[in-house]
Amino acid sequence: MKNVLLAILFFILSIVALYAYQNPVNYIDSVDVVQANVGNQKFTEWITANDADIDTLDNRTDILELEVDTLRLRVDSIQVSRDSVFYVYDAVGALSISPSSLDTITFDTEVREDAIFVHGADKGAVACNSAGWYNVVYSVGLRNSGGSALGTVYTYLIKYNAGWAVISGSYAYGTVSASVNSAEQLGAKVDIELVNGDSLAVIAYNGNAADVVVTIAETVRLRIEKLH
């Protein structure tokens, strides 16, 4: 019986929504509320009260009503979900990382930069100007440009808030062989909580004692998405 009532109510509300879309109104002329419960589902209707005092409702901004004659569909609160995404990559590559040293990975092509993000002038660090949880994914392609030595390469994320700090769980390791153009693709995916104004950057370290390691075009990417 509960399922039948729910199906009937859903059908009625669908017709209400369609009619209201085609015949919009921008006023409220009802104040009485009738509440119906079917199982664990609660439904609320507004009943017309032509002589009712609606002054107290004039300034309500948290009520959405769709009107069809005497039937109202009421939503007490509306939460709008907006994606907040930052995505960049490096189309050129060839960023040189000297033997036994590290450097900040840079990006030259911005695909998407929503309002809460600011990509620094150095094309490396990106500021996240909204507190909350973020999903961060990066990928870095590195190759040996000399070809005479064997070495370890690794990458990781850092964040800045009154000082730079390594983000735990963001490390990726690989080995570049002595062959010219020997390459590794490194990357990681992490969830991290940030405060307003925190900056993020990707670091690459070249453990090769003799040869320069360079980034590979089109293989260097960073994507940041705010979760909540």
ChimeraX commands (.cxc) that place a marker at each C-alpha (Angstrom):
marker #1 position 0.00,0.00,0.00 radius 0.5
marker #1 position 2.85,2.38,0.88 radius 0.5
marker #1 position 4.45,1.89,-2.54 radius 0.5
marker #1 position 1.15,2.56,-4.29 radius 0.5
marker #1 position 0.64,5.81,-2.37 radius 0.5
marker #1 position 4.20,6.90,-3.14 radius 0.5
marker #1 position 3.71,6.17,-6.84 radius 0.5
marker #1 position 0.45,8.15,-6.93 radius 0.5
marker #1 position 1.99,11.09,-5.08 radius 0.5
marker #1 position 5.06,11.07,-7.36 radius 0.5
marker #1 position 2.77,11.12,-10.42 radius 0.5
marker #1 position 0.78,14.05,-9.03 radius 0.5
marker #1 position 3.91,16.01,-8.16 radius 0.5
marker #1 position 5.34,15.37,-11.65 radius 0.5
marker #1 position 2.21,16.85,-13.22 radius 0.5
marker #1 position 2.39,19.76,-10.79 radius 0.5
marker #1 position 6.01,20.49,-11.69 radius 0.5
marker #1 position 5.29,20.31,-15.45 radius 0.5
marker #1 position 2.26,22.57,-15.18 radius 0.5
marker #1 position 4.10,25.05,-13.03 radius 0.5
marker #1 position 7.01,25.16,-15.47 radius 0.5
marker #1 position 4.62,25.97,-18.31 radius 0.5
marker #1 position 2.55,28.40,-16.20 radius 0.5
marker #1 position 4.97,30.14,-13.84 radius 0.5
marker #1 position 3.86,32.36,-10.96 radius 0.5
marker #1 position 5.85,34.62,-8.73 radius 0.5
marker #1 position 3.65,35.07,-5.69 radius 0.5
marker #1 position 2.65,33.28,-2.48 radius 0.5
marker #1 position -0.98,33.39,-1.37 radius 0.5
marker #1 position -1.12,30.58,1.15 radius 0.5
marker #1 position 0.01,30.06,4.70 radius 0.5
marker #1 position -1.64,26.91,5.99 radius 0.5
marker #1 position 0.41,23.75,5.90 radius 0.5
marker #1 position -0.78,20.16,5.63 radius 0.5
marker #1 position 1.80,17.45,6.23 radius 0.5
marker #1 position 1.42,13.85,5.08 radius 0.5
marker #1 position 3.59,10.93,6.04 radius 0.5
marker #1 position 3.76,7.72,3.98 radius 0.5
marker #1 position 6.11,5.27,5.60 radius 0.5
marker #1 position 9.35,7.15,6.19 radius 0.5
marker #1 position 8.56,9.74,3.52 radius 0.5
marker #1 position 7.25,13.17,4.52 radius 0.5
marker #1 position 5.33,15.38,2.10 radius 0.5
marker #1 position 4.15,18.93,2.65 radius 0.5
marker #1 position 1.43,20.78,0.75 radius 0.5
marker #1 position 0.38,24.41,1.03 radius 0.5
marker #1 position -3.37,25.05,1.04 radius 0.5
marker #1 position -4.85,28.26,-0.37 radius 0.5
marker #1 position -5.93,30.81,2.23 radius 0.5
marker #1 position -7.07,33.88,0.32 radius 0.5
marker #1 position -7.63,36.06,3.40 radius 0.5
marker #1 position -4.49,35.00,5.22 radius 0.5
marker #1 position -1.91,37.51,6.37 radius 0.5
marker #1 position 1.20,36.70,4.38 radius 0.5
marker #1 position 3.36,39.61,5.52 radius 0.5
marker #1 position 5.61,37.25,7.43 radius 0.5
marker #1 position 6.31,35.31,4.25 radius 0.5
marker #1 position 7.22,38.25,2.03 radius 0.5
marker #1 position 10.90,38.14,2.85 radius 0.5
marker #1 position 11.37,34.39,2.94 radius 0.5
marker #1 position 14.14,33.38,0.56 radius 0.5
marker #1 position 14.33,29.71,1.54 radius 0.5
marker #1 position 10.91,28.66,0.16 radius 0.5
marker #1 position 10.34,27.54,-3.41 radius 0.5
marker #1 position 6.72,26.99,-4.47 radius 0.5
marker #1 position 5.23,25.72,-7.69 radius 0.5
marker #1 position 1.53,26.68,-7.90 radius 0.5
marker #1 position -1.27,24.84,-9.65 radius 0.5
marker #1 position -4.58,26.36,-8.53 radius 0.5
marker #1 position -4.84,25.23,-4.88 radius 0.5
marker #1 position -1.96,22.75,-4.90 radius 0.5
marker #1 position 1.52,23.83,-3.87 radius 0.5
marker #1 position 4.83,22.01,-3.96 radius 0.5
marker #1 position 7.11,23.41,-1.30 radius 0.5
marker #1 position 10.86,23.03,-0.87 radius 0.5
marker #1 position 12.15,24.46,2.41 radius 0.5
marker #1 position 15.81,24.58,1.43 radius 0.5
marker #1 position 17.78,24.34,-1.75 radius 0.5
marker #1 position 21.43,23.34,-1.96 radius 0.5
marker #1 position 23.16,24.10,-5.24 radius 0.5
marker #1 position 26.24,22.03,-5.99 radius 0.5
marker #1 position 28.89,23.77,-8.05 radius 0.5
marker #1 position 31.97,22.03,-9.30 radius 0.5
marker #1 position 35.24,23.72,-8.40 radius 0.5
marker #1 position 37.95,22.34,-10.65 radius 0.5
marker #1 position 41.48,23.32,-11.61 radius 0.5
marker #1 position 43.20,21.46,-14.45 radius 0.5
marker #1 position 46.51,22.24,-16.16 radius 0.5
marker #1 position 49.16,20.43,-18.17 radius 0.5
marker #1 position 52.53,21.16,-19.72 radius 0.5
marker #1 position 52.48,21.12,-23.51 radius 0.5
marker #1 position 56.16,21.93,-24.00 radius 0.5
marker #1 position 58.04,19.83,-21.44 radius 0.5
marker #1 position 61.84,19.98,-21.31 radius 0.5
marker #1 position 62.00,21.33,-17.76 radius 0.5
marker #1 position 65.52,20.41,-16.68 radius 0.5
marker #1 position 66.21,18.96,-13.25 radius 0.5
marker #1 position 69.89,18.89,-12.43 radius 0.5
marker #1 position 71.65,15.82,-11.00 radius 0.5
marker #1 position 70.96,15.22,-7.29 radius 0.5
marker #1 position 68.54,18.15,-7.11 radius 0.5
marker #1 position 64.82,18.91,-7.14 radius 0.5
marker #1 position 62.60,21.46,-8.80 radius 0.5
marker #1 position 58.99,22.67,-8.89 radius 0.5
marker #1 position 57.06,21.31,-11.84 radius 0.5
marker #1 position 55.57,24.03,-14.04 radius 0.5
marker #1 position 52.52,24.01,-16.31 radius 0.5
marker #1 position 52.00,26.14,-19.39 radius 0.5
marker #1 position 48.44,25.27,-20.45 radius 0.5
marker #1 position 45.37,25.96,-18.29 radius 0.5
marker #1 position 42.35,23.94,-19.33 radius 0.5
marker #1 position 40.10,25.01,-16.47 radius 0.5
marker #1 position 40.57,27.41,-13.58 radius 0.5
marker #1 position 37.40,27.97,-11.55 radius 0.5
marker #1 position 37.03,31.05,-9.37 radius 0.5
marker #1 position 38.48,29.67,-6.11 radius 0.5
marker #1 position 41.82,28.83,-7.76 radius 0.5
marker #1 position 44.72,31.13,-8.63 radius 0.5
marker #1 position 47.57,29.79,-10.74 radius 0.5
marker #1 position 50.76,31.59,-9.76 radius 0.5
marker #1 position 52.78,33.68,-12.19 radius 0.5
marker #1 position 55.60,31.14,-12.04 radius 0.5
marker #1 position 53.19,28.58,-13.52 radius 0.5
marker #1 position 54.00,26.21,-10.67 radius 0.5
marker #1 position 52.07,26.70,-7.42 radius 0.5
marker #1 position 48.28,27.08,-7.38 radius 0.5
marker #1 position 46.36,28.74,-4.51 radius 0.5
marker #1 position 43.08,27.24,-3.27 radius 0.5
marker #1 position 40.98,30.07,-1.84 radius 0.5
marker #1 position 38.28,28.07,-0.12 radius 0.5
marker #1 position 38.53,25.86,2.95 radius 0.5
marker #1 position 37.51,22.23,2.62 radius 0.5
marker #1 position 38.46,18.82,1.30 radius 0.5
marker #1 position 40.13,18.48,-2.09 radius 0.5
marker #1 position 40.99,15.63,-4.44 radius 0.5
marker #1 position 44.38,16.17,-6.08 radius 0.5
marker #1 position 45.74,14.12,-8.99 radius 0.5
marker #1 position 49.09,14.72,-10.64 radius 0.5
marker #1 position 51.26,12.96,-13.22 radius 0.5
marker #1 position 54.83,13.68,-14.34 radius 0.5
marker #1 position 56.79,12.09,-17.17 radius 0.5
marker #1 position 60.59,12.24,-16.75 radius 0.5
marker #1 position 63.37,11.06,-19.07 radius 0.5
marker #1 position 67.14,10.79,-18.99 radius 0.5
marker #1 position 68.65,13.36,-21.32 radius 0.5
marker #1 position 72.30,12.26,-20.96 radius 0.5
marker #1 position 72.39,8.49,-20.94 radius 0.5
marker #1 position 75.47,7.74,-18.88 radius 0.5
marker #1 position 74.19,7.03,-15.39 radius 0.5
marker #1 position 71.44,5.18,-13.51 radius 0.5
marker #1 position 69.37,7.01,-10.95 radius 0.5
marker #1 position 66.15,7.17,-8.95 radius 0.5
marker #1 position 63.54,9.84,-9.64 radius 0.5
marker #1 position 60.59,10.67,-7.47 radius 0.5
marker #1 position 57.77,13.19,-7.25 radius 0.5
marker #1 position 55.52,14.45,-4.49 radius 0.5
marker #1 position 53.07,17.21,-3.56 radius 0.5
marker #1 position 53.74,20.09,-1.20 radius 0.5
marker #1 position 51.41,22.67,0.29 radius 0.5
marker #1 position 52.11,26.12,1.65 radius 0.5
marker #1 position 50.55,27.59,4.77 radius 0.5
marker #1 position 53.09,29.66,6.72 radius 0.5
marker #1 position 55.74,27.37,5.23 radius 0.5
marker #1 position 55.99,24.53,2.74 radius 0.5
marker #1 position 55.21,20.99,3.88 radius 0.5
marker #1 position 55.15,17.63,2.09 radius 0.5
marker #1 position 51.71,16.06,1.66 radius 0.5
marker #1 position 51.78,12.58,3.12 radius 0.5
marker #1 position 50.94,9.78,0.71 radius 0.5
marker #1 position 51.77,11.81,-2.40 radius 0.5
marker #1 position 55.18,10.28,-3.21 radius 0.5
marker #1 position 55.85,8.32,-6.41 radius 0.5
marker #1 position 59.17,6.60,-7.23 radius 0.5
marker #1 position 60.82,5.28,-10.36 radius 0.5
marker #1 position 64.20,4.50,-11.94 radius 0.5
marker #1 position 65.68,6.15,-15.00 radius 0.5
marker #1 position 68.26,3.89,-16.60 radius 0.5
marker #1 position 71.54,4.85,-18.24 radius 0.5
marker #1 position 69.98,4.71,-21.70 radius 0.5
marker #1 position 69.29,8.00,-23.43 radius 0.5
marker #1 position 65.59,8.86,-23.20 radius 0.5
marker #1 position 64.93,6.17,-20.60 radius 0.5
marker #1 position 61.71,7.40,-19.01 radius 0.5
marker #1 position 59.37,7.02,-16.04 radius 0.5
marker #1 position 55.78,8.19,-15.60 radius 0.5
marker #1 position 55.13,9.07,-11.97 radius 0.5
marker #1 position 52.02,10.31,-10.21 radius 0.5
marker #1 position 49.64,10.02,-7.28 radius 0.5
marker #1 position 46.09,10.76,-6.18 radius 0.5
marker #1 position 45.33,12.08,-2.69 radius 0.5
marker #1 position 42.52,13.65,-0.68 radius 0.5
marker #1 position 43.61,16.52,1.52 radius 0.5
marker #1 position 41.96,19.11,3.75 radius 0.5
marker #1 position 43.01,22.70,3.04 radius 0.5
marker #1 position 42.36,26.05,4.64 radius 0.5
marker #1 position 41.56,29.19,2.70 radius 0.5
marker #1 position 44.68,30.39,0.92 radius 0.5
marker #1 position 46.69,27.16,0.96 radius 0.5
marker #1 position 48.89,26.66,-2.10 radius 0.5
marker #1 position 49.81,23.37,-3.78 radius 0.5
marker #1 position 52.77,22.46,-5.98 radius 0.5
marker #1 position 54.33,19.37,-7.53 radius 0.5
marker #1 position 58.01,18.61,-6.86 radius 0.5
marker #1 position 60.30,16.32,-8.86 radius 0.5
marker #1 position 63.66,15.04,-7.59 radius 0.5
marker #1 position 66.47,13.73,-9.77 radius 0.5
marker #1 position 68.55,11.14,-7.91 radius 0.5
marker #1 position 70.80,10.62,-10.91 radius 0.5
marker #1 position 74.29,11.74,-9.92 radius 0.5
marker #1 position 75.50,12.56,-13.43 radius 0.5
marker #1 position 72.73,13.25,-15.92 radius 0.5
marker #1 position 70.03,15.88,-16.23 radius 0.5
marker #1 position 66.44,14.62,-16.15 radius 0.5
marker #1 position 63.82,16.52,-18.16 radius 0.5
marker #1 position 60.04,16.52,-18.20 radius 0.5
marker #1 position 58.25,15.06,-21.22 radius 0.5
marker #1 position 55.77,17.21,-23.13 radius 0.5
marker #1 position 52.08,16.36,-22.70 radius 0.5
marker #1 position 52.79,13.97,-19.79 radius 0.5
marker #1 position 52.82,16.55,-16.98 radius 0.5
marker #1 position 49.35,17.18,-15.52 radius 0.5
marker #1 position 47.68,18.48,-12.37 radius 0.5
marker #1 position 43.99,18.32,-11.49 radius 0.5
marker #1 position 42.46,19.68,-8.29 radius 0.5
marker #1 position 38.78,19.36,-7.40 radius 0.5
marker #1 position 37.08,20.64,-4.28 radius 0.5
marker #1 position 34.94,17.90,-2.77 radius 0.5
marker #1 position 33.14,19.83,-0.02 radius 0.5
marker link #1:1,2 radius 0.2
marker link #1:2,3 radius 0.2
marker link #1:3,4 radius 0.2
marker link #1:4,5 radius 0.2
marker link #1:5,6 radius 0.2
marker link #1:6,7 radius 0.2
marker link #1:7,8 radius 0.2
marker link #1:8,9 radius 0.2
marker link #1:9,10 radius 0.2
marker link #1:10,11 radius 0.2
marker link #1:11,12 radius 0.2
marker link #1:12,13 radius 0.2
marker link #1:13,14 radius 0.2
marker link #1:14,15 radius 0.2
marker link #1:15,16 radius 0.2
marker link #1:16,17 radius 0.2
marker link #1:17,18 radius 0.2
marker link #1:18,19 radius 0.2
marker link #1:19,20 radius 0.2
marker link #1:20,21 radius 0.2
marker link #1:21,22 radius 0.2
marker link #1:22,23 radius 0.2
marker link #1:23,24 radius 0.2
marker link #1:24,25 radius 0.2
marker link #1:25,26 radius 0.2
marker link #1:26,27 radius 0.2
marker link #1:27,28 radius 0.2
marker link #1:28,29 radius 0.2
marker link #1:29,30 radius 0.2
marker link #1:30,31 radius 0.2
marker link #1:31,32 radius 0.2
marker link #1:32,33 radius 0.2
marker link #1:33,34 radius 0.2
marker link #1:34,35 radius 0.2
marker link #1:35,36 radius 0.2
marker link #1:36,37 radius 0.2
marker link #1:37,38 radius 0.2
marker link #1:38,39 radius 0.2
marker link #1:39,40 radius 0.2
marker link #1:40,41 radius 0.2
marker link #1:41,42 radius 0.2
marker link #1:42,43 radius 0.2
marker link #1:43,44 radius 0.2
marker link #1:44,45 radius 0.2
marker link #1:45,46 radius 0.2
marker link #1:46,47 radius 0.2
marker link #1:47,48 radius 0.2
marker link #1:48,49 radius 0.2
marker link #1:49,50 radius 0.2
marker link #1:50,51 radius 0.2
marker link #1:51,52 radius 0.2
marker link #1:52,53 radius 0.2
marker link #1:53,54 radius 0.2
marker link #1:54,55 radius 0.2
marker link #1:55,56 radius 0.2
marker link #1:56,57 radius 0.2
marker link #1:57,58 radius 0.2
marker link #1:58,59 radius 0.2
marker link #1:59,60 radius 0.2
marker link #1:60,61 radius 0.2
marker link #1:61,62 radius 0.2
marker link #1:62,63 radius 0.2
marker link #1:63,64 radius 0.2
marker link #1:64,65 radius 0.2
marker link #1:65,66 radius 0.2
marker link #1:66,67 radius 0.2
marker link #1:67,68 radius 0.2
marker link #1:68,69 radius 0.2
marker link #1:69,70 radius 0.2
marker link #1:70,71 radius 0.2
marker link #1:71,72 radius 0.2
marker link #1:72,73 radius 0.2
marker link #1:73,74 radius 0.2
marker link #1:74,75 radius 0.2
marker link #1:75,76 radius 0.2
marker link #1:76,77 radius 0.2
marker link #1:77,78 radius 0.2
marker link #1:78,79 radius 0.2
marker link #1:79,80 radius 0.2
marker link #1:80,81 radius 0.2
marker link #1:81,82 radius 0.2
marker link #1:82,83 radius 0.2
marker link #1:83,84 radius 0.2
marker link #1:84,85 radius 0.2
marker link #1:85,86 radius 0.2
marker link #1:86,87 radius 0.2
marker link #1:87,88 radius 0.2
marker link #1:88,89 radius 0.2
marker link #1:89,90 radius 0.2
marker link #1:90,91 radius 0.2
marker link #1:91,92 radius 0.2
marker link #1:92,93 radius 0.2
marker link #1:93,94 radius 0.2
marker link #1:94,95 radius 0.2
marker link #1:95,96 radius 0.2
marker link #1:96,97 radius 0.2
marker link #1:97,98 radius 0.2
marker link #1:98,99 radius 0.2
marker link #1:99,100 radius 0.2
marker link #1:100,101 radius 0.2
marker link #1:101,102 radius 0.2
marker link #1:102,103 radius 0.2
marker link #1:103,104 radius 0.2
marker link #1:104,105 radius 0.2
marker link #1:105,106 radius 0.2
marker link #1:106,107 radius 0.2
marker link #1:107,108 radius 0.2
marker link #1:108,109 radius 0.2
marker link #1:109,110 radius 0.2
marker link #1:110,111 radius 0.2
marker link #1:111,112 radius 0.2
marker link #1:112,113 radius 0.2
marker link #1:113,114 radius 0.2
marker link #1:114,115 radius 0.2
marker link #1:115,116 radius 0.2
marker link #1:116,117 radius 0.2
marker link #1:117,118 radius 0.2
marker link #1:118,119 radius 0.2
marker link #1:119,120 radius 0.2
marker link #1:120,121 radius 0.2
marker link #1:121,122 radius 0.2
marker link #1:122,123 radius 0.2
marker link #1:123,124 radius 0.2
marker link #1:124,125 radius 0.2
marker link #1:125,126 radius 0.2
marker link #1:126,127 radius 0.2
marker link #1:127,128 radius 0.2
marker link #1:128,129 radius 0.2
marker link #1:129,130 radius 0.2
marker link #1:130,131 radius 0.2
marker link #1:131,132 radius 0.2
marker link #1:132,133 radius 0.2
marker link #1:133,134 radius 0.2
marker link #1:134,135 radius 0.2
marker link #1:135,136 radius 0.2
marker link #1:136,137 radius 0.2
marker link #1:137,138 radius 0.2
marker link #1:138,139 radius 0.2
marker link #1:139,140 radius 0.2
marker link #1:140,141 radius 0.2
marker link #1:141,142 radius 0.2
marker link #1:142,143 radius 0.2
marker link #1:143,144 radius 0.2
marker link #1:144,145 radius 0.2
marker link #1:145,146 radius 0.2
marker link #1:146,147 radius 0.2
marker link #1:147,148 radius 0.2
marker link #1:148,149 radius 0.2
marker link #1:149,150 radius 0.2
marker link #1:150,151 radius 0.2
marker link #1:151,152 radius 0.2
marker link #1:152,153 radius 0.2
marker link #1:153,154 radius 0.2
marker link #1:154,155 radius 0.2
marker link #1:155,156 radius 0.2
marker link #1:156,157 radius 0.2
marker link #1:157,158 radius 0.2
marker link #1:158,159 radius 0.2
marker link #1:159,160 radius 0.2
marker link #1:160,161 radius 0.2
marker link #1:161,162 radius 0.2
marker link #1:162,163 radius 0.2
marker link #1:163,164 radius 0.2
marker link #1:164,165 radius 0.2
marker link #1:165,166 radius 0.2
marker link #1:166,167 radius 0.2
marker link #1:167,168 radius 0.2
marker link #1:168,169 radius 0.2
marker link #1:169,170 radius 0.2
marker link #1:170,171 radius 0.2
marker link #1:171,172 radius 0.2
marker link #1:172,173 radius 0.2
marker link #1:173,174 radius 0.2
marker link #1:174,175 radius 0.2
marker link #1:175,176 radius 0.2
marker link #1:176,177 radius 0.2
marker link #1:177,178 radius 0.2
marker link #1:178,179 radius 0.2
marker link #1:179,180 radius 0.2
marker link #1:180,181 radius 0.2
marker link #1:181,182 radius 0.2
marker link #1:182,183 radius 0.2
marker link #1:183,184 radius 0.2
marker link #1:184,185 radius 0.2
marker link #1:185,186 radius 0.2
marker link #1:186,187 radius 0.2
marker link #1:187,188 radius 0.2
marker link #1:188,189 radius 0.2
marker link #1:189,190 radius 0.2
marker link #1:190,191 radius 0.2
marker link #1:191,192 radius 0.2
marker link #1:192,193 radius 0.2
marker link #1:193,194 radius 0.2
marker link #1:194,195 radius 0.2
marker link #1:195,196 radius 0.2
marker link #1:196,197 radius 0.2
marker link #1:197,198 radius 0.2
marker link #1:198,199 radius 0.2
marker link #1:199,200 radius 0.2
marker link #1:200,201 radius 0.2
marker link #1:201,202 radius 0.2
marker link #1:202,203 radius 0.2
marker link #1:203,204 radius 0.2
marker link #1:204,205 radius 0.2
marker link #1:205,206 radius 0.2
marker link #1:206,207 radius 0.2
marker link #1:207,208 radius 0.2
marker link #1:208,209 radius 0.2
marker link #1:209,210 radius 0.2
marker link #1:210,211 radius 0.2
marker link #1:211,212 radius 0.2
marker link #1:212,213 radius 0.2
marker link #1:213,214 radius 0.2
marker link #1:214,215 radius 0.2
marker link #1:215,216 radius 0.2
marker link #1:216,217 radius 0.2
marker link #1:217,218 radius 0.2
marker link #1:218,219 radius 0.2
marker link #1:219,220 radius 0.2
marker link #1:220,221 radius 0.2
marker link #1:221,222 radius 0.2
marker link #1:222,223 radius 0.2
marker link #1:223,224 radius 0.2
marker link #1:224,225 radius 0.2
marker link #1:225,226 radius 0.2
marker link #1:226,227 radius 0.2
marker link #1:227,228 radius 0.2
view
